[in-house]
Structure formats: C-alpha cells, structure tokens
Amino acid sequence: MRTIITVLLLLGFNAEAQVKFIETINTGIPSGELYNNIGNSRIFTSYNDDSIYLYGSPSRLVEKDMISSPQTVYAISNRGRANVSYHFQFPESSKGQSLSAVCVLHEKLIILTFKDVYIYTKQQGKFVLFKKLDNKYKFDRINILNDSTLLFSVTYIFHPKSQKEKCVLSTVNMRTLDYEKTIFPTINGIAYSFFSPTWVAANDNRIALVDDPMKYKIQILDSKLNEEISIEPKIDDWKTISNDTLDYIMQISGKDALDRAQKSDVNISRVLSVFFINKDHLLVLYKLKGVYKDCYFDIIALNEKGYTVISEKNLMRKEYDDSELISETNFLLNPVKDSHAEIIPLSDTEFALRNTNYLKINADENIGDYYRNVAENRANENKTIGLVKFRWK
C-alpha cells in the first residue's frame, strides 16, 4: 500500500467559484413516469459512451407489477437533444427486494438489489438478463471506475445482526463479471450514514472516500483500492463532535440511534457528499454548525503531490420556488435535499445535475409535509425531468 501523502499547504480563495451555469435541458421525459406520489420512488443515473442513462423506480421495492411489465431505461445524449429508450424485465427472484442501484456500462445494465446483482446485456434494443451475482455486502451504490471496472460500495451503520461490515468497497471486473478486490475501511462518524450521504465517488481510476466526515478527512484511492492522497482541509468554523457522543450512538441501535444522531447534528459540522467534476477536481459538499441551510462546497484540485483547495465556502444553499430556474447560485440544493441526486461528469470541462423540482418550504410546514408535497410535485405528469448543465473553467 502506497504511503499516504498529506499536504498541509492549502490555497483558499474567497473569489467566486469557477462553476458557470450553461443551460437547463428539458429531457422530455414526464416526471410522472419516474416518480410516484408517496415519496418512495427514486431516479438512478449513470453516464458513459456520451450518454446519460436514467431509470426511475416507482417504488424502493421490486413489486409484483414491476416484474410483470417491461421497465424502461432512458438514454439521453450529453447535449440533451434526443433520447432513446431500452427495456428490461425484472426476474421473479427480485420480487420484494430493495432496489439499491442501477448503472449502464457500454452494452451492459447492472442492477443491485439488497440480495443480488443482476447483469443484463443489450440485444436488439433491449436488455436481457445474462448473469446473477450475490450482493455479498449489501452494496447500495455503483460507480464506473474505468471502461472495464465498476466500483460497488456501501457505507451504512447496519445493525450488528444484519451485517457487521459498515463500509465496504469492491471492484467488479466487467470482463469476467465477477468481484476482484474488496476492502473494509473504517469511517469515523458512520452513525451519520443514517442520512444517506454520498461518501464514495469515482472517476477515471480515482476513488474518493470520506473516511471521517466529522473532521473533513477524505482519502483518494487508485483503481487497485490503494491509498494515494489524504485530504484534510482546515476550516475555521468547523464544530467537532465529542467521542463520547459518537460512542453512545454506536452503542445503541434503531430509532434511538437515529433520534440521537438527529439531535446532535444541528450542533456539528460534517461532510455531506463528494462528487467528481472530472478526474482532477473533486467537489465536496459540507455543512457547518446548524441545519442544511448552512451548506457550502469546496472544489479540490488533485495532483501528483497532493491537493489544493481552490474554492472555499463560496456557495450557500438557498430555498427557492418551484417555478424558479436552478442557477449557479442555488444548484447545490438538490444534492443536499436528495441523497440520491448526482453530479454527472460529462467531460473535463462540463458536468450536469438532475433537476428534481423541489418546493419552497413554508415556515409552518413540518419536514414530513414538505417531502410529501415534493413527492406529489415530482409525480405530476405535466412536469418533465430536467438536466442542468454547468461548465468548469
């Protein structure tokens, strides 16, 4: 394992971020086809071969009617001007399983459920089931690492009787269609995985792993899962959590642990999510003390000797009305509010974000009512899925 390189010299600028809004693209796909109105639906996104692939599940579980009817994967060009659809059928063995992740890599469709991995190949305009693997560690995310390798990962505080491993990364060879290497990192603050953060990202043989969200520590790994760079910026207003509180949350389980994590969360700072803009630039979303209104991002440039923070604390999330277009001043609302929203790298200079049409929260509205209203809004047949494109300069 390569020596971890820690670089202490950080260049932080208060200037405006070098992220520029390009355009909002209407995909033409009705949001009602990809969402239901009870908040259980999800959209899965992947990008390769110059296309963005979208699959919308009407439920978190694979239900009977989903098995009996063809499912649709939409392919949208990176210019968003045309879309193609491919169909597939869930196997009977997937019934009742939790749907975790969906990815398209070249001619293959990969679907993760709580128990299994289903691999489809493209034949005459549709995906046909080719192979099934065991989902060894309840992986719930897929990243494309390179043209022939996927990265499966999970970061979650499982109940000990369900699974003792709480963070697992595994490479999957798409030529042999089997697992290659698996590692079991330790994440300090894994209790806050209750909030479904994105703590693993990958792009062009590089992996970012948030190994301590409570102290803003991120490891950059290579395609062999070996450590290359250790990132640990110093933030003046960072509020740490006591080890006693973390230990207490880890010792309890279920709703009690979730309640304790929620109560303590308003008093601490932590990393929310990481995304690659391109191979050499990582976008880190984090919050300081308080609720999600106090959210910022850093853009971190990676190089052979370490890293440089080139944009710091320059974007605060703000609420906006449903009718308001996402712009360069508020586009990070979606990754903050929707743990499964993604920043999609399109090239070295451009990336996209899916627009999920969030609503402005009213002062007298509780969070449960807010998300129900969000779900109803997203399920509206008159609305379409949008992609918001940005340029990184």
N, C-alpha and C positions, 0 to 999 in steps of 0.2 A: 504494500500500500504506500502510495506516494506521500511524502511529507506534506502536511498542511501548511500552506503559506498564508500567514496573516500579515496584512499590510495595514499599518497604522495611519499612513498619510492619506487623509481624505480631503478632497476638494469640494466644498459645498458652496453652491451659488444660490442666491435668492432671486435670481432672474427668472423670468417666465420660462416654463418648460418648453423644450423643443418638440412638442407634440402639437400638430396643427390639424384641425378638422378639415376634411376634404369634401365629403358628401354623405347624405343619407340615402341608402338604396332601398327601394321597395322591391322585395323579392317576388311579390305577387302571390305568396303562399298565405291563405287565410289562417289567422292565428287560431281560429276555432278548430282547425284540423289537427293542431298540435297540442292544444290545451283543453282541459275540461274546466268546469266551473266550481270545483270543490277544493282546488289547491293541491291536488295530488299529482298533477302532471309535471313533466319535465321535458326540456328540449336538450338533445345531445348533439354536440358539434365536433367535427373534425375537419382538417384541411390537408390536402396533398393533391398532387397532379393538377395544380392550378384550379382546383375546385373546392368549394366549401360544402360539406355534407351536413344535412340536418335530418334528424329523426325525432319526431315528437311522440311521446308516450302519453296516452290519456290516463294512465294510472302508474303508480310506483310498482304495482304487482302485475305480473303477466296473467291476465284474466282469460276466462273461457272464450269470450267473444274475440279476444285478440288472437287466440290460437286458430279459431275457425275462419278468420278473414285475413286477406293479404295486408301486410304492413308496407308503408311507403317510406323510402329514403329519398330525400331531395338533394340533387346536386346543382349547385349554383356556381357559375363562373366567378372568378375573382373580380370581374368587372360588374357582376350582378345583373347582367343584361339578359340572361337566358337561364332556364333551369330544366333539368331532366329528372325524371323520377325512376327509381328502381324499386322492385317489390321483393319481399321475402315473407316466409311463413315461420312463425314460432313453432318449435317442436312440442309435442304433447308433454315431454318431460319438464318443460319450463313452466307449466301451469302452476300458479300460486307462488312462484319465486319472485323475489325482489329484483327489479331491473336496475342494474348499477351503472353500466357504461356502455356506449356504442361508439364504434370507430370504423372508418373505411380507410384501408391502405391498399392502393392500387386496385387490384381485382378482387380483393377480399373484404368481407364485412365481418367484424368481430363484435360479439355481444357478451357482456358479462352479466350474469345473474348471481344471486347470493351463493349458489352452489356450483354452477357450471360456467364454462366458457364455450360459446358456440361460434364456429368459424365457417363462414359461407364463402363460396366462390361465385363469380359472375358468369352466368350462362344465358345467352340470348336475351339480354336486357333485364334479367332478374337474378337475385342471389339465391343459390341453392345450398342447403346445409351440407358441409363436407366433412367436418370433424368436430368432436366434442372433447373438451379437456375438463379436468377437475379444477374448480376455482379453489386452490389449496388454502389460501389465507383470507378468503372473503374480500378479495380485491374489489375496489369500487371506482377506480379511475384507470383510464388508458391514456398514455401519451405516445406519440410517434417519435422514436428516438433517432432512427435513420430509415433508409429505404427498405431495410430487411429486418428491423428490430423494433418491437414495441416494449414499452415500459408499463407494467402493471404495478399499482401501488394501493396501499390503504394506510390511513392514519386515523385511528379511532380508538377511544377508550372502551374497548369491549369489556363486558362482564367476564371475570375470570373463568366462569363455567362455559362461556360461549367460545372464547379464544384468548389465550394468554398473550399472543403477539399483538402489540398495539400499533406498530409501524413496520411495514414490510414493503420492500421494493424488489421486483423480479423482472429480469429481461426475458423476452419471449422471441425466439427465432422464427420468423415467418417463412423460412425455407423448410425447416424441419417441423414446424408447427408444434414446438414444444418449449418448455422452460429451459433457460440456460443457467443464469446465476441469480441467487436470492440472498439479500442481506436484511438484517433486522436492526436498524438504527434505533437509538433511544431519543425520544423527544421530550425535553423538559417542558411541562405545561400541556401534556397530551390530554389532560382533562378538558381543555377548552376546544377539543375536537368535537364536542357536543354541537358546536355552532357551524359545523361543516365547512371549515375553511379550505382554501386551496393551498396546501403546504408543499406540493410537489409539482414541478413543471419540467418540461424537456423540450429541447430544440437542437437539431443537428449535432447529435452526440454529446450534448451537455445536459446535465440534470441539476436542477436547483431543489434543495431540500431544506425546509425551515426546521432546523433541529432544536431551536429554542425560541419560540415566538414571544416569550416573556422577556427576553433580553436582546431581541433583534439579532439573532445569530442564524446564518444561512450557510450551508455547505454547497459548494459546486462540485459535482461528481462527473467523471468521464463515462463513456459508454460501457466500461467494464465495472462500473459502480465503485470505482476507487476515488478517494477524495483528492481534489486538486486545489481548491481555494476555499479559505474560510472568510466569510464576510461578517463583520460586526461593527457597523457604524455607531458613533456616539451621538445620541440625541439628548439635548439639554433638558427637555421637559419630560423625559421618559420616567414613568412611575412603575417601579417593580412590585412584584408580589412576594409576600413572605414565604419561606419554605414551609412553615407550619401550615399555612393555608393550603398550599399545594398538596402537602402530605395528607391533610384532612380530607380533601376532595377525593384523592386517590384511594383512601381507606373506605369511603362509603360508596354506594352504587345507586344506579337507577335515578328516580326522580329526586331523591335527596341530594345526590351529587350534582345534578343539573341545576337545581334551585340554588345550591351554594355557589356554583360557578357563575350563575347569572347575577347573584347579589354582589359578588366580588368584582365582576367585570367592569362595573361603572367606575371603579377606583383605580384601574390599572391601565397600562399601555401594553399593546401586543401587536404582532404581525398578523394581519388578516389573510392575505393571499399573495402569491407570487405568480408572475406571468413573464414569459419571454416575449419581448418585442421582436427581436431577432436573435441570432446566435450570441451576439456580443453585448446585448443590452437587456437587462432584467428590470422589470417594473415590480416594485414592492409596495403593496398597499398596507397601511398600518393605522392604528388609532392611538391617540394619547389618552390621558385620563378622561373619562366621560363616556357618553354613548356614541353611536356611529356617526353622529353629526360632526364629530371631531376626527375626521379621517383625512389622511394625507398620503402622498405617494412619493417615493424616490425612484429615480432612474439610475441604475448602476451599470457602469461600463466595465466589462470584464476584459482582462488582458493576461498575457503570459505571467506577469509578475504579481498579479493580484486584481485589484479593482479600484474604481474611483466613483464616488457619488457625484454625479454631475447635475442633479436636480433634486432639491430637497424642500420639503414642507411647502410646496408652492400651489397645491390644489386642495381646497376644502370642498367636500361634497355638500351640495345644497339640494333642498327639496324643490320639485318643480311640478307644474300642472301637466296632466296627461297630454294636453294639446301643444305643449311647448316642445320644440325640436331639441334633441340632445345636441349640445355644442361642446366646444373644447373646455368650457368651464364647469360642466357637470356630467361628463360622460362616465365618470367612475361610480356613479350611483348604482349601476347595475351589478358590478362585481361585489359591491358592499351589501346590497339588499338580497341578491340572488346568489347563493353559494355555488350554483352550477353555471352561472354566466361565465363566459370565457372571453379573453382577449385572444384573437386569432391572428397569428403572424402570417402575412401574405407574401412579403418579400423582405429584403434588407431594409427597405425604407417605408413600408406601409403595413398597417395591421387593421383589423376590423373588430367591432364589438356588436353583439346582437342586441337589438333594441326590444325590450320586453314590455314597454309601455306601462311604466309604474305611475301610480297616482300620488297626488299630494296628500299627506296625512293631516287630518284635522286635529285641532288641539284637544277636542273632547272624544277622540276616537281611540279605542284601545288597539293594541297591536294585532289581536285576533281579527277584529273587524276590518282592519287595514288590509290584511292579507286575503281575507275573503273578497273584499272589493277588488283587490289586484287580480285575483283568480277570475272573477266574473268579467273584468275588463279584458283580460287576455283571451278569454274564451269567446269573445264577441266575434261572430262570423264576419262582421263588416270591417274588422281590422286585419291588417296583414303584418307578417313578420318583416322587420326592417333590419338592415345591416348598416352600421355607422362606420365609415372609413376615416382613418387618420394617417397622417404622414409623419414619420420620424426623421428629423433632419440633423 
